[in-house]
Structure formats: structure tokens, C-alpha cells
């Protein structure tokens, strides 16, 4: 990707702006050999506007979660910049970054792993207030947590229970309540519905939409579920081998995929008609990707960007 992000790819007044983000991990050198690095993400750039949801899709190992953790500085990038509401996060001191985390939150894939099994769920949500708003008294914190439970569709009477007493969907609602407790403007939703039943997935996605409408939240929505991504996201970025290979409005990308990898990815979504399914797969032909590496993004239609061949 080019060093300067094309203007047409940038939403006006983005809440978060990522430029040339790369993440590499050192590899151990064996038997006196030369140490090397593994490049998980290379030269990724995108913007997310206030109230917008950007979907990030790709196969396992493509670097989706790495980008999510790098954007929130949970695992800082090797190079590149992440600017949140005009502030370069990489330049913040640890104390300033802790204060900034009230505005940037993450909802993880496994809600049970995110919860403390020895802490009641009410105390877990109240921890955000205790750490970031120490002036709040205990009764005020309890009232705030009760309001959050109601907002995510849970009975406040459950606040004294422990994580093992809830279903997977209820646990994810508790994690979402914790995420919105401090009125953030940006949330990274890293596969938040992957561990849930299909019927519960729709409920959680609808909850995320309602919260976005009420609070003006911006999401980076990471998922394997291509149908849910189309339903929820305004724009979609397709990640392959650590690079963005296609970026477009959701309907435009799904109806007119241009990059061969995007076409292959969308073909993995089965059609209910077996004849149409066989015809579609046959039209794709043999695997066209080989070992080539994606190049710079070029605009093939208004607002539709596709990686060129190197």
C-alpha cells in the first residue's frame, strides 16, 4: 500500500486513523542460524468515521486480531501510526494511555475467558468505575451498573451472580456492558459472536446496532461470518496475508468483488440452491492466487479500492 492513504478512502473527520501499520514478531534462531522475523501485518491503512462500522474479514491467520490489538495498543505495532481523535496513541506515556482507554474498548471472542470467575459480574462491570472514576461512591457505582445491565438486556438482580451461572450470550452482554461503561467512542469487536449460537448471534449484533445508534459508537468489527458482516457493517476491508486487498462499501463489495481472494472468500458462503452453488464454484475456475503478494490499492470504482498485482 502506498505511504499516503488516498483521500477517497478516508471518511471525513475520522474517529480513528491507521496509517501504514505493521506488526512483526521475532523468530527464534535455531542451531546458530540467523534470527528472522514473521510479518503478521504489513502496511495497513484505514479510517473509521464517527458512528461507522468497518468490517475486517479474512481467513484465520490473516492478521485480523493482530490489527485489533495493535489499534488498541494492547499489542503495539512495530511501525506505523494509530491516531485516535487527533492523538497519536504510540506517543502517549503509560499513564496517559490508561486514561485514554476509557474512550477505547474491546469486546473479545470468548466472553468466559474475559470474565474473572472469582468476581461477581456486577463487581466486574463496576471495576471500570473504580479504576477510572475513583470519586464515585459504592451506591453510585451500583446504580450505574444496574443501569448498564438494563441497557444490555439483563436483569439487575443478576449482578451478584458469577460468570459460570450465565449462558454464553449473557456473558457477552456482560462484557459489552463493561465496554460501554465509560462512554467510549470506539470499540474493537474481535469475533464477538463466534462462540455463540446462531439465534444468540443475531441478538448480540442487534444489541451492538442499538448501542451504536444511541451512543454514536464506532466499531472495528472483526468476524468470519460474512453474512453478519454485510448486515452490520457500513464498509468492509478484506485482509489477505497481512495486507488489505479490497476496501469498499459493504453492498458494493459483496455485489461486485474485484480481487480474486475476495471472490474466493465470498464463495465460501453456501447458497441454498445446489445447482446455483455448483455453477458459481465452476465459474471461479482453479485457484488463481498462487504465491503472489498484494500490491498498492487502486480505485476501480468510486470508493472501491482493490490491491494491484506486484
Secondary structure, DSSP 8 states (H G I E B T S, - for coil): --SS--GGGS-TTEEEEEEEEEEEEEE---TT---EEEEEEEEEEEEEETT-EEEEE--TTSSHHHHHHHHTTTT--SEEEEEETTEEGGGS-HHHHHHHTTTEEEE-S-HHHHS-TTSBHHHHHHHHHHHH-TTS-HHHHHHHHHHHHHHTT--GGGGGSBGGGS-HHHHHHHHHHHHHTT--SEEEEESTTTTS-HHHHHHHHHHHHHHHHHH--EEEEE-S-HHHHHHH-SEEEEEETTEEEEEEEHHHHHHS--SHHHHHHHHTS--S-HHHHHHHHHHH-S---TT--EEEEEEEETTEEEEEE-
